[in-house]
């Protein structure tokens, strides 16, 4: 993935698209065209999705849950693994995070998306993101519009969180 730099007057947002000619289906959800809109607070330092870590990225957690079976991903608690929040904000094993990153690089494209004017501050950015999601309706955004896939996506994420809890409880 190429690093992106947003002009300084943009509120840092990004849009994730499935690469042209790579329409994908998983769990009955067609991924085609625009699939996610996000807000990147540090987009000038690194492009979104280049974290290689799902624990801090809702998009990666949702995509990983959707592709878990296909890619053989194993959810584990994030952070110290000591709290329920670490299981809800699960990540995948190091090798599996790399598999997910490779899949993203091969199949998705990230583009800057102006969400508003930086002079408006965080509140303006969130309003811009909310408006963009409502009008563009990306399949992997769980809030902001009447997403027909939200029940399936939340169930897949819940299953990953449960697996992370089980991994936390398992003896080493």
N, C-alpha and C positions, 0 to 999 in steps of 0.2 A: 504494500500500500504506500502511496505517496504521502509525504507529510504535507499538510495543508496549512496555509497561512490566511487567516481572515483579515480583510482590511480593518484598520483600527476603529472605523466607525460602525462596524457590524457588531451586533450582539452575537456572540459566538454560538452558532448552531450548526448542526450537520444533518444531512439526509443520507440514508443508506439505501442503496438500490441493488437489486439483483442484476448482475452483468447481462448485457444484451445477449439473447439467445440461450440463456441458462435458466429458464423458468423451472422452479422446483416445487415438489409437493411432498409434504410430510404430515402425517396424522390428519389427512384430509384438508390441510391448509395449503393453498396455492401461494407460493412466494414468487411474485413477478413485479417488476418495476419497483416503485418506492415501497419499502417495507418498514422503515423506522425514521422517526425524527427525534433528535436529541439535542441537549444543551451541553456544550463543552466549555467548561469554565477556563480551561488552560489550553485552548486549541492552538494558541500561538507557539507553545512549546512542543507539542506532539499532537498528531492527529488522534481523534477519538478512535477507540477500538484497538489502539496499538499498545494497550496496557498489558495484554496477554494475561489478564487476571479478571475472572468473572465476579469475584466477591464485591467489587466496587462498581460494577457495570450492569445495570438492569437489562440492557440489550443483550449482552453476552450470556447472562443467566437464562433469558427467555429463549434465545437461539440455541444455546446448549441443551436446554430441556427438550426443545423440539427435535434436535438432531442426536440426542443421547443414544438411542438404539442404533441408528445408522452409523455413527462414528465410534460407538463403544465407549462413551464417556462415563466416568465414575465420579459422582458428586461427593464432595467432602466438605466439612465445615471451613469457613473462611476464618481469618484472624487467628486467635488463640484456640478456637474451637470450644471454648468453655461456656459460651452463652447460647441461648436459643436463637438470638439474632445472628450469631455466626453460622447457624444451620439454615436460617431463612435466607441469608445472604451467602448461600453456598458458593463454592467455586468447584473446580475440577482438579484432579491430580495434575501435577506439573506437566507430565507427558500429554495428558488429555487437553490441557489448556493450549499446548502447542498444536495439537491436532485441530482444535477449534480455530485457532489463529490461521493455520494453513488453509482450512476450509473457507474462512472469511476472505482471505487474500485471493483465492482462486475463483470465488463465486460472487463476491460483493464488491461494490464500489461506493466510496464515501465522498460526498461533495459538501462544500460549505453551504450553509443555508442561512441567509440573514433573517434573524428573528425580530429585529427592531434596531434601535439605535443605542449604542452603549451608554450614551449620556443619560438614558432612562433608568439605568441601574438594573439590579436583579429582578425586581418586580416587572419591569418592562420586558425583560428577556422571557420570563415565565409566561406572561400574557401573549407574547409573540409565538412562543412554542405551542401554547394551548390553541391559539387561532390557527396555526399551521396544521396541527394534528386534526382539528375539527374539519378543516376544509379539504385536506389531502387524504385522510383516513388510511394511514399506513397499517398494514396487517399485524405488525408486532408491537404496536403501541397499545398498551393495556388500558389506558385511561384517556379521556378527552373526546371520545366518540363512541357510538354504539357498535363496538367491534363484535362481529358475529363469531369470532374465534376466541373471545376472552375466556369463556368457560373452559375450553380445551387447554388453552395456554396456561391458565392458572392451575389447572389440575396437573399438568406436566411439571410445572414449577414446584407445586406442593409435593409431588412424588420425589423430586430431586432433593427437596429440603428434608423429607423423611429419610431418604437414603443417606444424606449427610448426618442426620441424627444417629442412624444405625452405625455409620462409620465411626462416629464419635464414641459410641458406647462399646464398640468392639475392642477386645484386648489387642495390644500391638503384636 
